[in-house]
């Protein structure tokens, strides 16, 4: 997956690798902001929430 990720451009960029730690941080931040309900997030949003 790491070999392919740099080549994912444009519309398929959303399928790039996201590390578990980044996903976990994003989940925590979303749960703190909006504690109830169902959320569907695109990978670019998950990456942004988890990396900052």
MMTF fields as JSON, N, C-alpha, C and O atoms, coordinates in Angstrom:
{
  "mmtfVersion": "1.0.0",
  "mmtfProducer": "UNKNOWN",
  "numBonds": 207,
  "numAtoms": 208,
  "numGroups": 52,
  "numChains": 1,
  "numModels": 1,
  "chainsPerModel": [1],
  "groupsPerChain": [52],
  "chainIdList": ["A"],
  "bondAtomList": [4, 2, 8, 6, 12, 10, 16, 14, 20, 18, 24, 22, 28, 26, 32, 30, 36, 34, 40, 38, 44, 42, 48, 46, 52, 50, 56, 54, 60, 58, 64, 62, 68, 66, 72, 70, 76, 74, 80, 78, 84, 82, 88, 86, 92, 90, 96, 94, 100, 98, 104, 102, 108, 106, 112, 110, 116, 114, 120, 118, 124, 122, 128, 126, 132, 130, 136, 134, 140, 138, 144, 142, 148, 146, 152, 150, 156, 154, 160, 158, 164, 162, 168, 166, 172, 170, 176, 174, 180, 178, 184, 182, 188, 186, 192, 190, 196, 194, 200, 198, 204, 202],
  "bondOrderList": [1, 1, 1, 1, 1, 1, 1, 1, 1, 1, 1, 1, 1, 1, 1, 1, 1, 1, 1, 1, 1, 1, 1, 1, 1, 1, 1, 1, 1, 1, 1, 1, 1, 1, 1, 1, 1, 1, 1, 1, 1, 1, 1, 1, 1, 1, 1, 1, 1, 1, 1],
  "groupList": [{"groupName": "UNK", "atomNameList": ["N", "CA", "C", "O"], "elementList": ["N", "C", "C", "O"], "formalChargeList": [0, 0, 0, 0], "bondAtomList": [1, 0, 2, 1, 3, 2], "bondOrderList": [1, 1, 2], "singleLetterCode": "X", "chemCompType": "L-PEPTIDE LINKING"}],
  "groupTypeList": [0, 0, 0, 0, 0, 0, 0, 0, 0, 0, 0, 0, 0, 0, 0, 0, 0, 0, 0, 0, 0, 0, 0, 0, 0, 0, 0, 0, 0, 0, 0, 0, 0, 0, 0, 0, 0, 0, 0, 0, 0, 0, 0, 0, 0, 0, 0, 0, 0, 0, 0, 0],
  "groupIdList": [1, 2, 3, 4, 5, 6, 7, 8, 9, 10, 11, 12, 13, 14, 15, 16, 17, 18, 19, 20, 21, 22, 23, 24, 25, 26, 27, 28, 29, 30, 31, 32, 33, 34, 35, 36, 37, 38, 39, 40, 41, 42, 43, 44, 45, 46, 47, 48, 49, 50, 51, 52],
  "secStructList": [7, 2, 2, 2, 2, 6, 6, 7, 7, 4, 4, 4, 4, 4, 4, 1, 7, 7, 7, 2, 2, 2, 2, 2, 2, 2, 2, 2, 2, 2, 2, 2, 2, 7, 7, 1, 1, 7, 7, 7, 7, 7, 2, 2, 2, 2, 2, 2, 2, 2, 2, 7],
  "xCoordList": [0.817, 0.0, 0.859, 0.514, 1.979, 2.844, 3.456, 3.722, 3.677, 4.26, 3.255, 3.637, 1.999, 0.95, 0.461, 0.103, 0.433, -0.136, 0.376, -0.437, 1.678, 2.134, 1.562, 1.543, 1.105, 0.595, -0.913, -1.475, -1.553, -2.994, -3.244, -2.985, -3.739, -3.97, -5.425, -6.16, -5.826, -7.17, -8.252, -8.178, -9.261, -10.417, -10.108, -10.823, -9.044, -8.716, -7.818, -7.479, -7.431, -6.591, -7.276, -6.603, -8.604, -9.323, -9.112, -9.518, -8.495, -8.245, -6.834, -6.404, -6.112, -4.746, -4.736, -5.755, -3.586, -3.395, -3.576, -3.051, -4.318, -4.424, -4.053, -4.633, -3.095, -2.643, -3.717, -4.514, -3.731, -4.712, -4.699, -5.753, -3.517, -3.403, -4.117, -4.761, -4.004, -4.666, -6.178, -6.9, -6.656, -8.096, -8.597, -9.659, -7.843, -8.241, -8.326, -9.286, -7.34, -7.368, -8.579, -9.233, -8.873, -10.028, -11.326, -12.221, -11.43, -12.639, -12.836, -13.957, -11.762, -11.845, -12.293, -13.169, -11.7, -12.056, -13.512, -14.192, -13.994, -15.395, -16.316, -17.331, -15.977, -16.81, -16.875, -17.909, -15.795, -15.794, -16.682, -17.365, -16.677, -17.481, -18.961, -19.825, -19.244, -20.612, -20.766, -20.583, -21.101, -21.072, -22.126, -21.973, -23.178, -24.196, -24.413, -24.093, -24.961, -25.295, -24.288, -23.273, -24.593, -23.755, -23.037, -23.649, -21.754, -20.97, -20.356, -19.865, -20.386, -19.696, -18.711, -19.101, -17.431, -16.39, -15.542, -15.192, -15.221, -14.3, -12.893, -12.614, -12.025, -10.685, -9.874, -9.045, -10.093, -9.346, -9.728, -8.882, -10.998, -11.461, -10.906, -10.496, -10.892, -10.328, -8.85, -8.379, -8.13, -6.705, -6.49, -5.597, -7.293, -7.151, -7.438, -6.707, -8.484, -8.831, -7.789, -7.492, -7.244, -6.308, -4.883, -4.114, -4.516, -3.134, -2.916, -1.785, -3.921, -3.771, -3.815, -3.703],
  "yCoordList": [-1.2, 0.0, 1.261, 2.245, 1.238, 2.413, 2.705, 3.861, 1.674, 1.854, 2.508, 3.322, 2.17, 2.666, 4.053, 4.848, 4.367, 5.623, 6.88, 7.75, 7.027, 8.256, 8.446, 9.566, 7.383, 7.46, 7.711, 7.842, 7.775, 8.012, 9.511, 10.258, 9.937, 11.347, 11.586, 10.654, 12.836, 13.21, 12.52, 12.463, 11.992, 11.372, 10.111, 9.769, 9.409, 8.176, 8.434, 7.5, 9.685, 10.04, 9.67, 9.398, 9.659, 9.337, 7.89, 7.524, 7.077, 5.681, 5.447, 4.3, 6.521, 6.355, 5.835, 5.861, 5.372, 4.794, 5.837, 6.946, 5.479, 6.308, 5.409, 4.337, 5.842, 5.045, 4.961, 5.885, 3.866, 3.638, 4.712, 5.102, 5.195, 6.255, 7.526, 8.208, 7.84, 9.015, 8.846, 9.786, 7.656, 7.369, 7.489, 8.064, 6.953, 7.013, 8.454, 8.816, 9.278, 10.689, 11.401, 12.196, 11.116, 11.732, 11.313, 12.135, 10.031, 9.538, 10.229, 10.591, 10.408, 11.085, 12.522, 12.996, 13.221, 14.632, 14.79, 15.708, 13.92, 13.98, 13.68, 14.354, 12.674, 12.304, 13.435, 13.624, 14.188, 15.321, 16.45, 17.103, 16.686, 17.764, 17.398, 18.201, 16.185, 15.733, 14.337, 13.338, 14.266, 12.978, 11.947, 10.771, 12.337, 11.36, 11.372, 12.346, 10.279, 10.198, 9.409, 8.941, 9.273, 8.525, 9.529, 10.485, 9.319, 10.203, 9.391, 8.283, 9.934, 9.346, 10.401, 11.489, 10.064, 11.016, 10.466, 9.286, 11.319, 10.957, 10.874, 11.478, 10.138, 9.917, 11.204, 11.316, 12.18, 13.431, 14.175, 14.812, 14.099, 14.736, 13.993, 14.62, 12.663, 11.863, 12.207, 12.397, 12.285, 12.615, 13.998, 14.18, 14.968, 16.327, 16.384, 17.038, 15.714, 15.711, 14.975, 15.386, 13.911, 13.092, 13.596, 13.233, 14.418, 14.885, 16.211, 16.508, 17.0, 18.321, 18.233, 19.252],
  "zCoordList": [0.0, 0.0, 0.0, -0.653, 0.73, 0.771, -0.593, -0.923, -1.373, -2.701, -3.641, -4.481, -3.515, -4.407, -3.998, -4.867, -2.707, -2.21, -2.908, -3.221, -3.171, -3.838, -5.243, -5.755, -5.861, -7.228, -7.296, -8.383, -6.156, -6.139, -6.24, -5.296, -7.373, -7.643, -8.004, -8.331, -7.942, -8.352, -7.554, -6.327, -8.236, -7.597, -6.823, -5.881, -7.209, -6.488, -5.278, -4.551, -5.057, -3.908, -2.592, -1.598, -2.583, -1.351, -0.906, 0.197, -1.73, -1.375, -0.841, -0.711, -0.53, -0.035, 1.405, 2.097, 1.832, 3.151, 4.249, 4.15, 5.295, 6.493, 7.664, 7.838, 8.457, 9.595, 10.674, 10.843, 11.389, 12.447, 13.514, 14.016, 13.867, 14.879, 14.41, 15.207, 13.125, 12.553, 12.601, 12.934, 12.271, 12.324, 13.761, 14.001, 14.71, 16.12, 16.611, 17.292, 16.277, 16.678, 16.082, 16.757, 14.82, 14.165, 14.843, 15.04, 15.2, 15.872, 17.217, 17.573, 17.955, 19.257, 19.076, 19.799, 18.118, 17.899, 17.465, 17.924, 16.596, 16.171, 17.342, 17.518, 18.147, 19.3, 20.317, 20.958, 20.476, 21.406, 20.9, 21.689, 19.587, 19.002, 18.928, 19.278, 18.471, 18.233, 18.837, 18.142, 20.126, 20.832, 20.42, 20.75, 19.721, 19.336, 17.833, 17.151, 17.329, 15.915, 15.11, 15.627, 13.833, 12.899, 12.005, 11.53, 11.776, 10.92, 9.789, 10.005, 8.609, 7.463, 6.983, 6.559, 7.056, 6.694, 5.556, 5.544, 4.613, 3.533, 4.121, 5.156, 3.474, 4.014, 4.141, 5.044, 3.253, 3.381, 4.647, 5.274, 5.026, 6.273, 7.485, 8.462, 7.429, 8.518, 8.688, 9.809, 7.588, 7.649, 8.251, 9.079, 7.845, 8.363, 9.857, 10.602, 10.301, 11.724, 12.561, 13.682, 12.032, 12.785, 12.804, 13.694, 11.851, 11.768, 12.464, 12.85, 12.639, 13.273, 14.762, 15.445]
}
